Amino acid sequence: MKKQLQYLKGKNVWEIQVLCLDEEKETIFYNCCVFMAKKCITEILYSAIAEELISPFPFDEITEYAMNSKKYVFWKQNNIECFFKLAQTGNCYLEYLLVFFLGLKTGELLGLKFSNINFKEKELTICQVLVKDDIKEKLRPLSQETGYRTIKIPDLVITELKKRKKINRFLFKSNPNMAKKWKNYVCIGERGNVKSQAVLNK
């Protein structure tokens, strides 16, 4: 054990991980890490520019890296229960419910407005997505061919939507400048603006 510790003492975490991989797996591991690092950095830069913390950045100059095919992960009931129990302690619980139970995609989630929700009939209409174009958000309407649909909302989600409406009112009181643009949106963050993909991916 002492010899192993002495050997690893001068190594960093990256080198230790690579030592455990053969040549083929090393390449896969490297590609995945670089892809995710680039993705995280890009999201951070987008948020910083949107909040006017830094000047606009030429994103097209960032080198693109391919991501290996995603693998589907099958969760058992106890895995799902543990996930939602933990999710209740965060500020994205409603977003996770909308994804899991109603099948909303990220753009549909961020573009969701309270005016799209019929609380009496317990129905939600997906009619637009919020997408990013460089540093600006754009609302893009959906057609029948691109995902326009109306779906039923479970009681659990209805309850959380009503809670979120009250929370958003409080957030807009603390951030009145944001209310004009985002007042009708569901997925509002602590600063009164619509949440970013980076927040939802945490």
C-alpha positions in Angstrom: 0.0 0.0 0.0 2.8 2.4 0.9 4.4 1.9 -2.6 1.1 2.5 -4.3 0.6 5.7 -2.3 4.1 6.9 -3.1 3.5 6.2 -6.8 0.2 8.1 -6.8 1.4 11.0 -4.8 2.8 12.8 -7.8 -0.1 12.0 -10.0 -3.2 14.1 -10.5 -6.8 12.7 -10.7 -6.9 12.7 -14.5 -3.7 10.6 -14.7 -4.9 8.1 -12.1 -8.2 7.6 -14.0 -6.4 7.1 -17.4 -4.1 4.5 -15.8 -7.1 2.3 -15.2 -8.2 2.4 -18.9 -7.0 0.6 -22.0 -6.3 2.5 -25.1 -9.8 2.3 -26.6 -11.6 3.2 -23.3 -9.1 6.0 -22.7 -10.2 7.7 -26.0 -13.9 7.3 -25.1 -13.3 8.7 -21.6 -11.3 11.6 -22.9 -14.0 12.5 -25.5 -16.8 12.4 -22.9 -14.9 14.6 -20.5 -14.0 17.2 -23.1 -17.5 17.3 -24.5 -19.0 17.8 -21.0 -16.4 20.4 -20.1 -17.1 22.4 -23.2 -20.8 22.1 -22.6 -20.5 23.4 -19.0 -18.2 26.3 -20.0 -20.5 27.3 -22.8 -23.5 27.4 -20.4 -21.6 29.5 -17.9 -20.5 32.0 -20.6 -24.2 32.2 -21.9 -25.4 33.0 -18.4 -22.6 35.5 -17.7 -23.3 37.4 -21.0 -27.1 37.4 -20.4 -26.5 38.9 -17.0 -24.0 41.4 -18.5 -21.1 40.2 -16.4 -18.8 39.8 -19.5 -18.8 41.0 -23.1 -20.3 38.9 -25.9 -18.1 35.9 -26.7 -17.5 34.3 -30.2 -18.9 30.9 -29.5 -18.3 29.6 -33.0 -14.5 29.7 -32.2 -14.9 27.0 -29.5 -13.8 23.6 -30.8 -16.6 21.1 -31.2 -16.2 17.6 -29.7 -18.3 14.6 -30.5 -20.2 12.9 -27.6 -20.4 9.1 -27.5 -23.9 7.6 -27.9 -26.0 7.9 -24.8 -27.0 4.8 -22.9 -30.5 4.4 -21.6 -30.7 3.9 -17.8 -33.7 1.9 -16.5 -34.8 3.0 -13.0 -36.7 0.7 -10.6 -39.5 2.1 -8.4 -37.3 2.6 -5.4 -34.8 4.6 -7.6 -37.6 6.9 -8.7 -38.9 7.3 -5.2 -35.4 8.2 -3.9 -34.9 10.7 -6.7 -38.2 12.6 -6.1 -37.6 12.6 -2.4 -34.3 14.3 -2.9 -35.8 16.6 -5.7 -38.3 18.0 -3.2 -35.5 19.7 -1.3 -34.4 21.7 -4.4 -36.0 24.4 -6.5 -36.5 22.3 -9.6 -39.0 19.8 -8.2 -41.9 21.0 -10.4 -39.6 20.9 -13.5 -38.7 17.3 -12.8 -42.4 16.4 -12.4 -43.2 18.0 -15.7 -40.5 16.1 -17.5 -41.2 12.7 -15.9 -45.0 12.7 -15.9 -45.9 15.0 -18.9 -42.8 14.3 -21.1 -41.8 17.9 -21.6 -38.5 18.6 -23.3 -36.2 21.4 -22.1 -37.3 24.0 -24.6 -41.0 23.2 -23.9 -40.4 23.4 -20.2 -38.6 26.8 -20.3 -41.3 28.2 -22.7 -44.2 27.1 -20.6 -46.6 29.9 -19.4 -49.4 29.8 -16.9 -51.7 31.0 -19.7 -51.0 27.5 -21.3 -52.5 25.8 -18.3 -56.2 25.2 -17.8 -56.4 24.5 -14.0 -60.2 23.8 -14.1 -59.9 21.1 -16.8 -56.4 20.0 -15.6 -54.9 20.4 -19.1 -51.7 21.8 -20.4 -51.1 23.0 -23.9 -47.6 22.8 -25.3 -47.6 25.4 -28.1 -44.1 27.0 -28.0 -40.5 26.4 -27.0 -37.9 28.8 -25.6 -34.6 28.6 -27.5 -31.3 30.4 -27.3 -29.9 32.3 -30.3 -26.4 33.3 -29.3 -27.1 35.2 -26.1 -30.8 35.9 -26.5 -33.8 33.8 -25.8 -36.4 33.4 -28.5 -39.9 32.0 -28.2 -40.7 29.7 -31.1 -44.3 28.5 -31.8 -45.0 24.9 -32.4 -47.2 23.3 -35.0 -49.0 19.9 -35.0 -46.0 18.5 -36.9 -43.4 19.9 -34.5 -45.0 19.0 -31.2 -48.1 21.1 -30.5 -50.3 19.1 -28.1 -52.7 19.3 -25.2 -52.2 16.8 -22.3 -53.8 16.0 -19.0 -52.1 17.1 -15.8 -52.0 14.8 -12.7 -53.2 16.2 -9.4 -49.7 16.1 -7.9 -48.4 18.4 -10.7 -51.5 20.7 -10.4 -50.7 21.2 -6.7 -47.0 22.1 -7.5 -48.0 24.4 -10.3 -50.3 26.4 -7.9 -47.4 26.5 -5.4 -45.0 27.8 -8.1 -47.4 30.5 -9.1 -47.3 31.9 -5.5 -43.5 31.6 -5.3 -43.1 33.4 -8.6 -45.2 36.3 -7.4 -42.8 36.6 -4.5 -39.7 36.5 -6.8 -41.1 39.2 -9.0 -41.7 41.5 -5.9 -38.0 41.0 -5.1 -37.0 41.5 -8.8 -39.6 43.9 -10.3 -37.5 44.6 -13.4 -37.9 41.0 -14.5 -41.7 40.9 -14.1 -42.4 42.7 -17.4 -40.7 40.0 -19.5 -41.1 36.8 -17.5 -44.3 37.3 -15.4 -46.4 34.7 -17.1 -43.7 32.0 -17.3 -43.6 29.0 -15.0 -39.9 28.1 -14.7 -38.6 31.2 -12.9 -35.3 31.3 -11.0 -34.3 33.2 -7.9 -33.4 36.4 -9.8 -36.8 36.6 -11.5 -35.7 35.4 -15.0 -36.5 32.1 -16.7 -34.2 29.3 -15.5 -31.3 28.2 -17.7 -30.6 24.7 -19.1 -27.5 24.6 -16.8 -29.8 25.0 -13.7 -32.1 22.2 -14.9 -29.2 19.9 -15.7 -27.7 20.1 -12.2 
